[in-house]
C-alpha cells in the first residue's frame, strides 16, 4: 500500500496482511518512535561484525550463520511488534508466514523513518 501525502499528514495507518487478515498499524508519536529507532539501530549495528566473518574461522562462521538465520529474524519480529504494539502477537505468530511478516516490516519501515526521506531530499538540494 502506497501512502499518499494526505495519509502522512492525517496520521493514517498502514494496512498490512498477516495470517490472511488485514491489520492497521498506526504511526508512533515522536517520543515512542525515537525509542523504536534506537532498537532498530542497535540491531543493524551488529550486521558488520557478521558480514566480515569468513569460512576460515569455522566457529565464528557457524555463530554468524546462526545469528543471521535464527537470531536476526526473531529480532525483526520483536521490532515489528514493538512498533505495532496494539497487535496480538501470539495470534499473528500462530497464523502468519514470515513472508507476510517481512512485507509488514517493510511497511513499518515506510512509516517509521519519514525523516530519512526528508534528509535525502535536503542532501539532494545541496548537491
C-alpha positions in Angstrom: 0.0 0.0 0.0 1.4 3.4 -1.0 0.9 6.2 1.5 -0.2 9.5 0.0 1.0 12.8 1.4 -2.5 13.2 2.8 -2.2 9.8 4.6 1.1 11.0 6.1 -0.4 14.4 7.2 -3.5 12.9 8.7 -1.5 10.2 10.6 -3.3 7.4 8.7 -2.0 4.0 9.5 -0.6 1.4 7.2 -2.7 -1.7 6.4 -0.7 -5.0 6.4 -1.8 -8.6 5.9 -0.8 -11.2 8.4 -2.3 -14.6 8.5 -4.5 -13.7 5.7 -6.2 -10.9 7.8 -5.8 -7.1 7.4 -4.3 -5.2 10.3 -3.8 -1.4 10.6 -0.5 -0.1 12.1 -0.6 3.5 13.3 2.5 5.7 13.2 4.1 6.1 16.6 4.3 9.5 18.3 7.8 11.1 18.2 8.9 10.0 21.6 7.9 6.4 21.0 9.3 6.4 17.5 12.7 7.7 18.8 12.9 4.7 21.2 11.9 2.3 18.5 14.6 3.7 16.1 17.2 3.2 18.8 16.2 -0.5 18.9 16.4 -0.7 15.1 19.9 0.9 15.1 21.1 -1.5 17.8 20.1 -4.5 15.7 21.5 -3.0 12.5 24.8 -2.0 14.1 25.6 -5.7 14.7 25.5 -6.6 11.0 29.1 -5.6 10.0 30.6 -7.9 12.5 28.8 -10.9 11.0 29.3 -9.9 7.4 33.1 -9.8 7.8 33.3 -13.4 9.1 34.8 -15.9 6.7 34.8 -19.7 6.5 38.5 -19.6 7.7 37.0 -19.0 11.2 34.8 -22.1 11.4 33.3 -21.3 14.9 32.8 -17.6 14.0 31.2 -18.5 10.7 28.8 -21.0 12.4 27.9 -18.4 15.0 27.3 -15.7 12.4 25.1 -18.0 10.3 23.1 -19.0 13.4 22.7 -15.4 14.4 21.7 -14.2 11.0 19.3 -17.1 10.3 17.8 -17.6 13.7 18.5 -14.5 15.9 18.0 -11.7 13.4 14.6 -12.9 12.2 13.5 -13.1 15.8 14.8 -9.6 16.4 13.0 -8.3 13.4 9.8 -9.9 14.7 10.4 -8.2 18.1 11.0 -4.9 16.3 7.8 -5.3 14.3 5.7 -6.0 17.3 7.4 -3.2 19.3 6.2 -0.8 16.6 2.8 -2.5 16.1 2.2 -2.8 19.8 -1.6 -3.0 19.5 -1.5 -6.2 17.5 -2.0 -9.6 19.1 1.5 -11.2 18.6 0.5 -14.6 19.8 -2.4 -14.8 17.4 -0.4 -13.5 14.4 2.6 -15.7 15.0 0.3 -18.7 15.1 -1.3 -17.8 11.7 1.1 -15.6 9.6 4.0 -16.6 7.5 7.5 -15.0 7.6 6.8 -13.7 4.1 3.8 -11.7 5.4 5.8 -10.5 8.3 8.6 -9.4 6.0 6.2 -7.3 4.0 4.6 -5.9 7.1 8.0 -5.0 8.5 8.8 -3.1 5.3 5.5 -1.2 5.7 6.6 -0.3 9.3 9.9 1.0 7.9 8.0 3.2 5.5 6.0 4.9 8.3 8.8 4.7 10.9 11.5 6.5 9.0 9.9 9.5 7.2 12.7 11.9 8.3 15.3 9.9 6.4 13.4 10.8 3.2 13.4 14.4 4.2 17.2 14.2 4.9 17.8 12.7 1.5 15.9 15.5 -0.2 17.9 18.1 1.7 21.1 16.4 0.7 20.0 16.4 -2.9 19.3 20.1 -2.8 22.8 20.8 -1.5 24.4 19.0 -4.4 
